[in-house]
Amino acid sequence: MAPSVERLTNGTHLQKDRSKLIPFSSRLREGRALAQDVWSIFNAANLPADCINLGQGYMNFAPPEWIRTAAEEALNAVATNHYSHPKGRIRLREALKAHYSPEIGRDLDVESEILVTSGANEGQYSVFVAFLEQGDEVIMFEPFFDQYLPSVTFNGGVPVYVPLHPPTGDGKQSSHEWSIDFDELRRAVTPRTKMIIVNTPHNPVGKVFTRGELEQIAEIAEEHNLLVMSDEVYDSLVFDDNEHVRIATLPGMWDRTVTVGSAGKMFAATGWRVGWLIGPASIIQPTLAATTRIVFCSNSPLQEASAVGLEQAKKRGFLVQQCKEYAERRKILTDTFDQLGLKYTNPQGSYFILLDISSVKWPEDYPFPTSVLDRGRDFRACWFIAMEVGVSSIPVSEFYCEEHTSIGESYARFAFCKDADTLNHAAERLQNLKKYLA
Protein backbone atom coordinates (compact mmCIF):
# COMPACT_ATOMS: atom_id res chain seq x y z
CA MET A 1 0.00 0.00 0.00
CA ALA A 2 1.30 3.48 -0.83
CA PRO A 3 2.84 5.26 2.19
CA SER A 4 0.42 8.17 1.71
CA VAL A 5 -2.58 5.93 2.43
CA GLU A 6 -3.49 4.45 5.82
CA ARG A 7 -5.87 1.46 6.10
CA LEU A 8 -8.43 1.72 8.89
CA THR A 9 -9.81 -1.26 10.88
CA ASN A 10 -13.09 -1.14 8.98
CA GLY A 11 -11.29 -1.64 5.71
CA THR A 12 -11.60 1.92 4.45
CA HIS A 13 -8.59 3.99 3.47
CA LEU A 14 -7.59 7.38 4.83
CA GLN A 15 -5.35 9.72 2.84
CA LYS A 16 -2.43 10.90 4.97
CA ASP A 17 -1.50 14.58 5.12
CA ARG A 18 1.75 14.92 3.16
CA SER A 19 1.84 18.72 3.07
CA LYS A 20 4.49 19.06 5.79
CA LEU A 21 6.75 16.05 5.45
CA ILE A 22 10.02 17.96 5.73
CA PRO A 23 10.43 20.34 8.69
CA PHE A 24 11.75 23.78 7.82
CA SER A 25 14.59 25.53 9.59
CA SER A 26 13.91 27.35 12.85
CA ARG A 27 15.87 30.31 11.50
CA LEU A 28 12.86 31.26 9.37
CA ARG A 29 10.78 31.69 12.50
CA GLU A 30 13.54 33.51 14.38
CA GLY A 31 13.89 35.97 11.50
CA ARG A 32 10.11 36.55 11.31
CA ALA A 33 10.37 35.37 7.71
CA LEU A 34 7.28 33.14 7.92
CA ALA A 35 5.02 35.74 9.55
CA GLN A 36 2.63 37.62 7.34
CA ASP A 37 4.63 40.78 6.96
CA VAL A 38 3.53 44.35 6.41
CA TRP A 39 4.30 44.19 2.68
CA SER A 40 1.88 41.35 2.05
CA ILE A 41 -0.85 42.87 4.24
CA PHE A 42 -0.63 46.28 2.56
CA ASN A 43 -0.19 44.82 -0.89
CA ALA A 44 -2.01 46.53 -3.73
CA ALA A 45 -4.05 43.37 -4.25
CA ASN A 46 -5.60 43.80 -0.78
CA LEU A 47 -6.38 47.50 -1.11
CA PRO A 48 -8.87 49.44 -3.25
CA ALA A 49 -7.82 49.53 -6.91
CA ASP A 50 -7.52 53.32 -6.88
CA CYS A 51 -5.61 53.53 -3.60
CA ILE A 52 -2.49 55.71 -3.94
CA ASN A 53 0.55 53.79 -2.78
CA LEU A 54 2.73 55.92 -0.52
CA GLY A 55 3.66 52.90 1.54
CA GLN A 56 6.37 51.08 -0.35
CA GLY A 57 9.61 52.88 -1.07
CA TYR A 58 9.89 52.49 -4.80
CA MET A 59 9.54 55.19 -7.41
CA ASN A 60 6.72 55.55 -9.94
CA PHE A 61 9.07 57.25 -12.38
CA ALA A 62 11.98 55.96 -14.45
CA PRO A 63 15.70 56.56 -14.08
CA PRO A 64 17.09 59.43 -16.17
CA GLU A 65 17.03 58.85 -19.91
CA TRP A 66 20.81 59.03 -20.26
CA ILE A 67 21.22 56.18 -17.76
CA ARG A 68 18.53 54.11 -19.46
CA THR A 69 20.33 54.67 -22.75
CA ALA A 70 23.52 53.34 -21.18
CA ALA A 71 21.62 50.24 -20.04
CA GLU A 72 20.28 49.70 -23.54
CA GLU A 73 23.75 50.03 -25.03
CA ALA A 74 25.09 47.52 -22.53
CA LEU A 75 22.36 45.05 -23.46
CA ASN A 76 23.27 45.43 -27.12
CA ALA A 77 26.94 44.66 -26.48
CA VAL A 78 28.39 41.15 -26.11
CA ALA A 79 30.67 41.22 -23.08
CA THR A 80 28.12 42.91 -20.84
CA ASN A 81 25.64 40.09 -21.39
CA HIS A 82 27.93 37.58 -19.72
CA TYR A 83 29.50 36.94 -16.33
CA SER A 84 31.27 39.79 -14.63
CA HIS A 85 34.08 39.35 -12.11
CA PRO A 86 32.66 38.60 -8.65
CA LYS A 87 34.26 41.86 -7.45
CA GLY A 88 32.16 43.75 -9.97
CA ARG A 89 32.83 45.17 -13.42
CA ILE A 90 36.04 47.15 -13.46
CA ARG A 91 34.37 50.18 -15.04
CA LEU A 92 31.93 50.39 -12.15
CA ARG A 93 34.65 49.88 -9.55
CA GLU A 94 36.69 52.66 -11.15
CA ALA A 95 33.63 54.92 -11.14
CA LEU A 96 33.01 54.13 -7.47
CA LYS A 97 36.64 54.91 -6.70
CA ALA A 98 36.36 58.29 -8.42
CA HIS A 99 33.09 59.12 -6.64
CA TYR A 100 33.89 57.93 -3.12
CA SER A 101 37.65 58.49 -2.71
CA PRO A 102 37.27 62.26 -2.15
CA GLU A 103 34.34 61.73 0.23
CA ILE A 104 36.10 59.08 2.31
CA GLY A 105 39.46 60.81 2.12
CA ARG A 106 41.33 57.80 0.79
CA ASP A 107 42.68 56.67 -2.58
CA LEU A 108 40.47 53.58 -2.76
CA ASP A 109 41.91 50.37 -4.22
CA VAL A 110 39.51 48.97 -6.82
CA GLU A 111 40.90 45.46 -6.33
CA SER A 112 40.65 45.12 -2.56
CA GLU A 113 38.49 47.90 -1.09
CA ILE A 114 35.43 48.03 -3.38
CA LEU A 115 32.93 45.21 -3.93
CA VAL A 116 29.88 45.33 -6.21
CA THR A 117 26.90 43.32 -4.93
CA SER A 118 23.42 42.32 -6.10
CA GLY A 119 21.78 45.24 -4.40
CA ALA A 120 22.76 46.72 -1.06
CA ASN A 121 20.76 44.06 0.75
CA GLU A 122 22.77 41.16 -0.69
CA GLY A 123 25.95 43.04 0.16
CA GLN A 124 24.87 43.35 3.78
CA TYR A 125 23.84 39.69 3.86
CA SER A 126 27.27 38.69 2.58
CA VAL A 127 28.95 40.66 5.39
CA PHE A 128 26.89 38.73 7.93
CA VAL A 129 27.84 35.44 6.25
CA ALA A 130 31.49 36.40 6.34
CA PHE A 131 31.72 37.59 9.94
CA LEU A 132 29.00 36.16 12.20
CA GLU A 133 29.50 33.08 14.34
CA GLN A 134 26.63 31.32 16.07
CA GLY A 135 25.45 33.46 18.97
CA ASP A 136 27.25 36.65 17.96
CA GLU A 137 25.20 39.71 18.84
CA VAL A 138 24.40 42.51 16.40
CA ILE A 139 23.15 45.88 17.69
CA MET A 140 20.57 47.64 15.55
CA PHE A 141 18.77 50.92 16.16
CA GLU A 142 14.98 50.84 16.13
CA PRO A 143 13.02 51.38 14.04
CA PHE A 144 15.17 49.20 11.78
CA PHE A 145 15.09 48.30 8.08
CA ASP A 146 13.18 45.03 8.24
CA GLN A 147 15.70 43.01 6.20
CA TYR A 148 18.33 43.39 8.92
CA LEU A 149 16.56 40.97 11.25
CA PRO A 150 16.38 37.85 9.02
CA SER A 151 19.79 38.58 7.55
CA VAL A 152 21.27 38.49 11.05
CA THR A 153 19.36 35.48 12.36
CA PHE A 154 19.80 33.40 9.18
CA ASN A 155 23.53 33.61 9.84
CA GLY A 156 23.40 32.62 13.50
CA GLY A 157 23.42 36.15 14.86
CA VAL A 158 21.36 37.47 17.76
CA PRO A 159 19.75 40.90 17.26
CA VAL A 160 20.02 43.38 20.10
CA TYR A 161 17.68 46.36 19.85
CA VAL A 162 18.39 49.93 20.92
CA PRO A 163 15.50 52.31 20.18
CA LEU A 164 15.82 55.81 18.85
CA HIS A 165 13.66 57.89 21.19
CA PRO A 166 11.03 60.05 19.44
CA PRO A 167 10.58 63.71 20.36
CA THR A 168 7.70 64.96 22.47
CA GLY A 169 5.53 67.95 21.67
CA ASP A 170 3.18 68.86 18.84
CA GLY A 171 3.46 69.86 15.18
CA LYS A 172 6.46 69.54 12.91
CA GLN A 173 9.54 67.98 14.45
CA SER A 174 12.92 67.27 12.93
CA SER A 175 14.16 63.73 12.49
CA HIS A 176 17.27 64.97 14.32
CA GLU A 177 15.13 65.02 17.48
CA TRP A 178 14.92 61.23 17.46
CA SER A 179 17.70 60.68 19.98
CA ILE A 180 20.09 57.95 21.08
CA ASP A 181 20.43 57.19 24.79
CA PHE A 182 24.14 56.40 24.85
CA ASP A 183 23.97 54.86 28.32
CA GLU A 184 21.34 52.50 26.91
CA LEU A 185 23.60 51.76 23.93
CA ARG A 186 26.54 50.98 26.19
CA ARG A 187 24.40 48.63 28.29
CA ALA A 188 23.47 46.77 25.11
CA VAL A 189 27.10 45.79 24.51
CA THR A 190 28.11 42.39 25.93
CA PRO A 191 31.12 40.10 25.46
CA ARG A 192 29.17 38.47 22.59
CA THR A 193 28.62 41.70 20.66
CA LYS A 194 30.27 41.51 17.23
CA MET A 195 28.66 44.25 15.13
CA ILE A 196 26.64 47.42 15.20
CA ILE A 197 24.50 48.63 12.28
CA VAL A 198 24.31 52.37 11.64
CA ASN A 199 21.77 53.56 9.05
CA THR A 200 22.24 57.20 8.04
CA PRO A 201 20.22 58.78 6.52
CA HIS A 202 17.85 56.55 8.41
CA ASN A 203 14.94 54.49 7.10
CA PRO A 204 12.21 55.12 8.21
CA VAL A 205 12.94 58.09 10.52
CA GLY A 206 14.92 60.20 8.04
CA LYS A 207 17.48 61.02 10.73
CA VAL A 208 20.95 62.07 9.57
CA PHE A 209 23.27 61.07 12.39
CA THR A 210 25.40 63.98 13.59
CA ARG A 211 29.17 63.96 13.79
CA GLY A 212 28.90 63.98 17.58
CA GLU A 213 26.57 60.96 17.61
CA LEU A 214 28.82 59.03 15.24
CA GLU A 215 31.89 59.90 17.31
CA GLN A 216 30.24 58.39 20.39
CA ILE A 217 29.27 55.26 18.42
CA ALA A 218 32.85 55.08 17.10
CA GLU A 219 34.21 55.31 20.65
CA ILE A 220 32.08 52.33 21.71
CA ALA A 221 33.10 50.36 18.61
CA GLU A 222 36.78 51.01 19.31
CA GLU A 223 36.44 50.16 22.99
CA HIS A 224 34.73 46.82 22.30
CA ASN A 225 36.34 45.94 18.94
CA LEU A 226 33.07 45.98 16.98
CA LEU A 227 32.58 45.79 13.23
CA VAL A 228 30.44 48.71 12.04
CA MET A 229 28.10 48.28 9.09
CA SER A 230 27.21 51.77 7.89
CA ASP A 231 24.14 51.58 5.68
CA GLU A 232 24.31 54.80 3.66
CA VAL A 233 22.09 53.96 0.70
CA TYR A 234 20.29 57.33 1.00
CA ASP A 235 23.54 59.33 1.05
CA SER A 236 22.55 61.32 -2.04
CA LEU A 237 19.25 62.42 -0.45
CA VAL A 238 20.20 64.78 2.38
CA PHE A 239 18.18 67.99 2.71
CA ASP A 240 18.39 71.48 4.20
CA ASP A 241 22.20 71.68 4.15
CA ASN A 242 22.52 68.91 6.72
CA GLU A 243 25.96 67.31 6.81
CA HIS A 244 26.19 63.63 5.90
CA VAL A 245 29.13 62.32 7.90
CA ARG A 246 30.58 58.95 6.94
CA ILE A 247 31.58 57.11 10.09
CA ALA A 248 34.42 55.44 8.15
CA THR A 249 36.13 58.86 7.97
CA LEU A 250 36.36 59.27 11.75
CA PRO A 251 39.72 58.56 13.44
CA GLY A 252 40.39 54.82 13.68
CA MET A 253 37.13 53.81 12.02
CA TRP A 254 38.23 52.94 8.47
CA ASP A 255 39.70 49.64 9.68
CA ARG A 256 36.44 48.43 11.24
CA THR A 257 33.75 49.93 8.97
CA VAL A 258 32.03 48.69 5.82
CA THR A 259 30.03 51.36 3.99
CA VAL A 260 26.98 50.26 2.00
CA GLY A 261 25.71 52.07 -1.13
CA SER A 262 23.01 51.60 -3.74
CA ALA A 263 22.55 52.48 -7.41
CA GLY A 264 18.83 51.85 -6.95
CA LYS A 265 18.46 54.73 -4.49
CA MET A 266 20.97 56.99 -6.23
CA PHE A 267 19.48 56.68 -9.73
CA ALA A 268 15.81 55.79 -9.07
CA ALA A 269 16.41 52.26 -10.30
CA THR A 270 15.47 50.02 -7.38
CA GLY A 271 14.78 47.03 -9.64
CA TRP A 272 18.31 47.01 -11.03
CA ARG A 273 19.64 45.42 -7.83
CA VAL A 274 23.12 46.95 -8.03
CA GLY A 275 24.80 47.89 -4.77
CA TRP A 276 28.30 48.14 -3.38
CA LEU A 277 30.46 47.85 -0.30
CA ILE A 278 33.47 50.00 0.51
CA GLY A 279 35.92 49.15 3.26
CA PRO A 280 39.36 47.83 4.14
CA ALA A 281 40.63 44.64 2.51
CA SER A 282 40.26 42.87 5.86
CA ILE A 283 36.46 43.25 5.55
CA ILE A 284 36.01 43.25 1.77
CA GLN A 285 38.01 40.10 0.99
CA PRO A 286 36.10 37.74 3.36
CA THR A 287 32.86 39.30 2.12
CA LEU A 288 33.94 38.67 -1.48
CA ALA A 289 34.44 35.02 -0.59
CA ALA A 290 30.87 34.92 0.74
CA THR A 291 29.14 36.78 -2.10
CA THR A 292 30.97 34.67 -4.69
CA ARG A 293 29.26 31.58 -3.22
CA ILE A 294 25.89 33.30 -2.84
CA VAL A 295 25.38 34.93 -6.25
CA PHE A 296 28.81 34.54 -7.92
CA CYS A 297 28.42 37.88 -9.71
CA SER A 298 25.92 40.68 -10.18
CA ASN A 299 23.89 41.90 -13.15
CA SER A 300 26.45 42.80 -15.85
CA PRO A 301 24.59 45.25 -18.15
CA LEU A 302 23.11 47.22 -15.27
CA GLN A 303 26.49 47.41 -13.57
CA GLU A 304 27.75 49.05 -16.76
CA ALA A 305 24.84 51.49 -16.79
CA SER A 306 25.43 52.29 -13.12
CA ALA A 307 29.05 53.07 -13.97
CA VAL A 308 27.88 55.55 -16.59
CA GLY A 309 25.55 57.06 -14.00
CA LEU A 310 28.40 57.64 -11.56
CA GLU A 311 30.73 58.92 -14.27
CA GLN A 312 28.25 61.54 -15.46
CA ALA A 313 26.16 62.38 -12.38
CA LYS A 314 28.26 65.24 -11.08
CA LYS A 315 29.03 66.64 -14.54
CA ARG A 316 25.31 66.81 -15.27
CA GLY A 317 24.46 68.20 -11.84
CA PHE A 318 22.13 65.23 -11.50
CA LEU A 319 22.51 64.48 -7.79
CA VAL A 320 22.03 68.13 -6.77
CA GLN A 321 18.96 68.50 -8.98
CA GLN A 322 17.49 65.19 -7.85
CA CYS A 323 17.88 66.16 -4.19
CA LYS A 324 16.13 69.48 -4.90
CA GLU A 325 13.24 67.64 -6.57
CA TYR A 326 12.88 65.27 -3.62
CA ALA A 327 12.79 68.25 -1.25
CA GLU A 328 9.93 69.68 -3.33
CA ARG A 329 8.11 66.34 -3.13
CA ARG A 330 8.64 66.26 0.62
CA LYS A 331 7.07 69.72 0.91
CA ILE A 332 3.85 68.57 -0.78
CA LEU A 333 3.23 66.12 2.07
CA THR A 334 4.54 68.28 4.92
CA ASP A 335 2.33 71.19 3.80
CA THR A 336 -0.63 68.81 3.88
CA PHE A 337 0.18 67.57 7.38
CA ASP A 338 0.63 71.18 8.54
CA GLN A 339 -2.82 72.04 7.16
CA LEU A 340 -4.29 69.09 9.03
CA GLY A 341 -2.55 70.17 12.24
CA LEU A 342 -0.93 66.76 12.61
CA LYS A 343 2.33 65.95 14.33
CA TYR A 344 5.00 64.49 12.07
CA THR A 345 8.74 64.02 11.70
CA ASN A 346 10.32 66.17 9.00
CA PRO A 347 13.11 64.03 7.52
CA GLN A 348 16.65 65.37 7.12
CA GLY A 349 17.31 62.65 4.56
CA SER A 350 15.87 59.60 2.72
CA TYR A 351 12.36 59.78 1.22
CA PHE A 352 10.08 58.90 4.13
CA ILE A 353 7.96 60.96 6.51
CA LEU A 354 6.65 59.59 9.80
CA LEU A 355 3.14 60.84 10.57
CA ASP A 356 1.77 60.57 14.10
CA ILE A 357 -1.55 58.77 13.58
CA SER A 358 -2.46 58.39 17.26
CA SER A 359 -5.34 60.89 16.85
CA VAL A 360 -6.98 58.97 13.98
CA LYS A 361 -10.27 57.42 15.12
CA TRP A 362 -12.61 54.87 13.57
CA PRO A 363 -15.91 53.20 14.50
CA GLU A 364 -15.64 50.45 17.09
CA ASP A 365 -17.33 48.02 14.71
CA TYR A 366 -15.15 48.86 11.71
CA PRO A 367 -14.62 45.65 9.66
CA PHE A 368 -10.85 45.19 9.91
CA PRO A 369 -9.35 42.02 8.42
CA THR A 370 -7.88 39.55 10.89
CA SER A 371 -4.39 40.26 9.51
CA VAL A 372 -4.36 43.66 11.24
CA LEU A 373 -6.53 42.92 14.28
CA ASP A 374 -3.78 41.09 16.14
CA ARG A 375 -1.11 43.70 15.34
CA GLY A 376 -0.37 47.15 16.74
CA ARG A 377 -2.83 50.03 16.62
CA ASP A 378 -0.87 51.55 13.75
CA PHE A 379 -1.78 48.56 11.53
CA ARG A 380 -5.47 49.35 12.03
CA ALA A 381 -4.91 53.07 11.51
CA CYS A 382 -3.00 52.53 8.26
CA TRP A 383 -5.63 50.09 7.02
CA PHE A 384 -8.43 52.52 7.86
CA ILE A 385 -6.65 55.41 6.08
CA ALA A 386 -6.03 53.26 3.01
CA MET A 387 -9.65 52.09 2.81
CA GLU A 388 -11.45 55.33 3.73
CA VAL A 389 -9.06 58.01 2.47
CA GLY A 390 -7.48 56.10 -0.40
CA VAL A 391 -3.81 56.57 0.48
CA SER A 392 -1.69 53.68 1.72
CA SER A 393 1.17 53.93 4.20
CA ILE A 394 3.20 51.52 6.30
CA PRO A 395 2.71 50.95 10.07
CA VAL A 396 6.00 51.62 11.81
CA SER A 397 5.64 49.04 14.61
CA GLU A 398 6.69 46.49 11.96
CA PHE A 399 10.22 47.83 12.40
CA TYR A 400 10.45 47.15 16.14
CA CYS A 401 10.96 44.14 18.37
CA GLU A 402 7.92 43.06 20.41
CA GLU A 403 9.25 44.74 23.55
CA HIS A 404 9.37 48.15 21.87
CA THR A 405 6.32 47.88 19.59
CA SER A 406 4.47 50.58 21.55
CA ILE A 407 6.98 53.20 20.35
CA GLY A 408 6.16 52.53 16.71
CA GLU A 409 2.39 52.23 17.15
CA SER A 410 1.98 55.99 16.97
CA TYR A 411 3.42 56.34 13.46
CA ALA A 412 2.72 55.64 9.81
CA ARG A 413 5.46 55.87 7.18
CA PHE A 414 4.63 57.81 4.02
CA ALA A 415 7.03 57.59 1.05
CA PHE A 416 7.47 60.64 -1.16
CA CYS A 417 9.53 58.91 -3.87
CA LYS A 418 6.63 59.49 -6.27
CA ASP A 419 6.03 62.07 -8.98
CA ALA A 420 4.51 65.42 -8.03
CA ASP A 421 1.14 64.67 -9.65
CA THR A 422 0.73 61.52 -7.55
CA LEU A 423 1.73 63.33 -4.37
CA ASN A 424 -0.61 66.24 -5.06
CA HIS A 425 -3.46 63.80 -5.67
CA ALA A 426 -2.60 62.03 -2.40
CA ALA A 427 -2.49 65.39 -0.61
CA GLU A 428 -6.03 66.18 -1.80
CA ARG A 429 -7.28 62.85 -0.48
CA LEU A 430 -5.47 63.22 2.83
CA GLN A 431 -7.48 66.34 3.55
CA ASN A 432 -10.35 63.92 4.20
CA LEU A 433 -8.51 62.75 7.32
CA LYS A 434 -9.98 65.79 9.10
CA LYS A 435 -13.26 64.03 9.76
CA TYR A 436 -11.51 61.11 11.41
CA LEU A 437 -9.32 63.06 13.86
CA ALA A 438 -10.14 63.16 17.54
N, C-alpha and C positions, 0 to 999 in steps of 0.2 A: 504494500500500500504506500502511496506517495507520502513523504514526510509532512506535507502540508495538510493532510487529512487525518482526523482522529476518529476511530470507530467507537461508538457508544455501545453500552450493554444491550440496548434494544435493537441493535443491528443497523441503526442509522449512522450516517457519517456527518461529522462536524468539521467545517473548514477552519483551520487554524489561522490566527492572525499572524501574517508574515511581514507586516509593515515596519516592524522595528527589530529585525533580527540582529543587527550589528549596532552595539552601543556607540554613541558618539563621544568625543572627547569632552571632559569636564571643562577644558579651557574655553569652550564656546559659551558655557553658562557663566563662568567667571568674568568673561569679557562682555557680558550682556549682549552677545551676538545673536542669541536665539530669541530674545525678547522682541515683541513688536515695537519697533523703534518709532521715533517721532516722524521720520521720513515716510514710512509706510502709512502711518495714521493720517498725516496731512498731505497725502499724495493727491495729485489732481484728480485721480479716478474716484476719490472718496468725497470730493468737494463739488459744489455747483459748477457747471460747465463754464460759466462766465466769471468765476471767482478770479480775482487778480492775484497772482502768486508773488508775494513779497516775502515768502518764507525761505525758500531755498536760495542759496548764494551763487546762482549762476546768471549770466547775462542773457538778455533777450535781444542782443545786438551782436554783430559779427566783429571779429578782429579787423584792424585797419586793412584797407585794400592792398597796400604795398606788402604787407606780411602774407596775406592770402595769395598774392601773386608769387611770392617766394615759395610758398608751399606747393603751388601748382607746378612751378618750374622744377622743384625737387622731385615731384611725382613723375614728371616727364623725363627725368634723367635715369641712368641705369644704376650707378653706384648707390644712390640714395634710396633705392628700393630693396636693398639687401642689408645684411647684418652690419651694424656698426660695432666699433670696439666697445667692450663693456664699460670702459671709462666714459664713453660718450664720443660723439664725432669731434674731431680735432678742431674744426671750424667753430663749433659751439664753445668748446673749452677755451679757445683763444679769445672769443668774444666775451666770455665770462671773466677771463683774466683782465681784459681791457676795462670792463665795466666795474669790477669789484676791487681790483688792486688799489686804486686811489681811495676808495671808501674804507677799506680795511687797513690801509697804510702798509701794505706788503706787496712785494713783487711775486705774485702767486705763481706757483709751478703747475703748469697744465697737466703734467704727468702724475703728480703725487698729491696735489692739494685741491683738486677740483674733480667732482664726480657727477656725471649726468645720470638721472634716475627717471623711472617711469612715473612721473608726477612726484610732488613733494612728499605725499603720503608714503609711497613705496620707499623713498629715500629714508624717511624716518624709521619705517619698519625694518629696513636693512641695518640701521644703526643698532636697534634693539636686538636683532639677531646676532650682530657682531659682538655686543658687549654685555648682555644680561646673562647672568647665571641664575639658576633656580633660587627663588627667594630674595633676589636683589630688589631693593626698594627704589621706586621712582617717584619723585615729588612733582606734582602738577598743581598749578593754580586753578581754582574754580572761579567761574565756570570754565570748563575746558573743552577744546575741540574734541568731539565725541570719538574720533578715531584713535586718540591716544590710548584710551582704556583697553580695547581689545589688542592693540598692537603691543602693549606692555604685557598683558596677561598671557597672550599666545606664546610669548617668549619666556615664560617663567617668572616674569617680574611681578612685583606687588605694588599697586598704586597707593600713594600716600597723598591725601588731599589737603591743600591749604587754601582757604577761600580768600578771594579779594572781597573786601568789605565795602558794600555800597554806601553812598552818601545819604545823609538824612536831609530833610527839608523838602520844599515844594518847587515846582517849575523846572526850568532847564538846569541841568547839572552837567559838568564836564566829566568825561570818562576818566580824567586824571584823578578825580575825587574817589574813585574806587581804590582803596588803599590796602597795602600789605602790612600786616602785623608781624614785624620781624622777630619778635619774641616767639610768636606762634610758629613762624618758619623755622627758627632754630630748634624749637622743641620737636619739630617733625623729623629732624635728622637723627638717625640711629646708626649703630655700627654696620647695619645692612644697607644703608643708603648708597646707591651707586650713581644716580643721575638726578638732575633737575631739569624740567622743561620750562623754558621761558618763551612766551608767545607775544611778540611785540612788533607791530601793532596787534592788539589782542582781538581774537574772535571768541565770543561775541560782544565784548564790552566796548571795543574801540580804543582801549587805553594804550597810550604810547608810554612805555616805561621810561622814567626819567634817568638821567645819568646817576643821580644819587641813589635811586632804588637799585639800579644795576650794579653799582659799586658795592652795595651791601650784600647783594646776592653773590657777587664775585668773591667777596671776603669769606662768605660761608663756604662756597665751593672750594676755595683755596685751603681753608682750614680743615675741611673734611675730605679733600681729594675727590671731588665729584666731577663727573662728566656733565657738561652743560649742552643741552640741545636748544639752540636758539631758533625758533620757528619765526622767520621774518618774511613770510610769503606776501604780506601786505606792505612791504617796505616802500613801494612806489606810490602808496596812497596814504600820505601823511598831510594833514590839513593845518591851516591857520599858523603857519610858520613854526610848528612844533618841531623839535629836534629828534630825529630818529638816531639813537645811539646804538651801535652794534657792540654787544657785550664782548665780542672777540677782540675788540680794539682796546679794552681796558688792560692795565698792567697785569701781566701774568696769565691772561685769560686765553690767548691764542692757543696755547698748548693743550687746553682742556675743553675747547668749544667747537662744536660743529654748527655751522650756519646753514639754514634751509631756505631755498628760494623756489620760485615757481613762475614759469612762462605763462601758465594759465591765468594767474592773477595779474601779471604784468601787462599782458597783451590781450586780455579778454578772450582767452582761448582755453577755457577750463577742460574741454573735451580732448585737447591735444595730449594731455598727460605727459608733459615734459617738466621735470623739476631738476634741482641740483643741490649738491652739498659742497660746502667749502670749509676746509679745516686743515689741521696739520696732517702729515703723512701717517702719524701714529693712530689717527682716527679714520682717515680716508681709506687706507690700504686694507684694514680688516673689514671695513664696510663694503669695499669693492669685492672682496672675497665672498661676502654674503649676497650682494645683489647679483653677482654673476651666476649664483646657483638658484636665485629666485626668478629672475626674468632674463638672464644672460645679457640682453642689451635692450635699449629703449628705441622707440619709434624713430626710424632714420630720417624720412622726409620732413617730419615736423621738428626734429632737432635742427635740421638745416634751415628751416624757416625761422625757428627761434633765434638762430645765430644771426640771420639777417635782421631780425627785430632788434637785437642788442646792438648790432653794428650801426644801425641807422637811427635808433630811438632818440639819442641826444641831438644828433645833427638836425633831425626834423622837429625838435622840440616836443616830441610826442608825449613823454612822461609828464612834463610840466602841464601841457594842455589837457591831458587825460585827468590829471589830479584836479585841475580847475573845473572840469566838467563834472567830476564826481562831487565836488563841493557844492556845485549848483544843484545836483540831484538831491544831495543831503538836505539842502535848504527847503526844497519842496515839501519834504516830510516834516522837518522841524517847524516850519511855519504853520503847518496844519496842526501839529500837536500844541503849539503855542495858542492857536485860535481856540482849540478845545479846552485849554487850561489844564492840560495833563502834564504830569511829571515824566521826564524822560532823561536819558543820558546822551548828551551830544558827543559823538565820537571824535577823538583826535585823529584817528586813522581807521583803516579797513573800510568796509561798506555796509555796516550794520548799525542800527539804532535800537537801543533797548527802551521800550515804552513801559511805564508802570501801569499795569492793567488791574491793580487791586480795587479800583473804584468802579469797574465794569460790573453791572448787575444783570441778572436774567431771571425769568420766572422759575419758581421752585420745581415746577413740573416740566421743565424744558426737556425735550426728548434727546438727551445725549446718547451717543453710542457707547457700548460697554468699554470700548478701547480707551476712552478718556475718563470714564467714571472712576476707575481705580487708580488714577494718576493725580498729580498735583492740581491745585485750583487753576493754574495757568493753562493746563491742557483744556479745561472746560471753557475758559475765557477765550482762548484762541479759536476753539471750535465754534463758539457762539459768534465771534466777530466774523469768521469766515462765512458762516451760514447766513447771518442776518445783515451783515454790512457788505459782504462780498469781497473781502480782502484777507488773504491768508498770511499768517505769520507763524513763528516757531516758539513754543513754550520753552522758557530758559531752564526750568528745573531738569530738563533732559540732560543738561551739562553739569550736573552735580551728583555727588554720591548721596545715598539715602539719608545719611546723617545731616547733610546740609541742604536738602531739597527745599526747605522752607525759605531759604534765601532767594532761590530762583523763582519761586511761585508768584512773585509779584511782577514778573517781567515777561514781555513778549519781544522777540527779535524780529525787526523789520529790515529787509535787505533793500538797499537803494541802488543796486547794480542793474538797473533797468533804464530804458530810455525815458526821456522827459515826458512824452505823451502818456506812457503807462503810469508813471508816478503822479502826474496831474490827475489822471482818471481815478487813481487810487485815493488821492487826496480829497477829491469830491465825494467819494463814497464814505471816507472816514468821517466826514462831517456828520454822518448819521449816527455816529457813536454818542452824540450828545444826549439822545433820548434814553440811553442805557447807562448813564453815569449816575452814581449815587450823589 
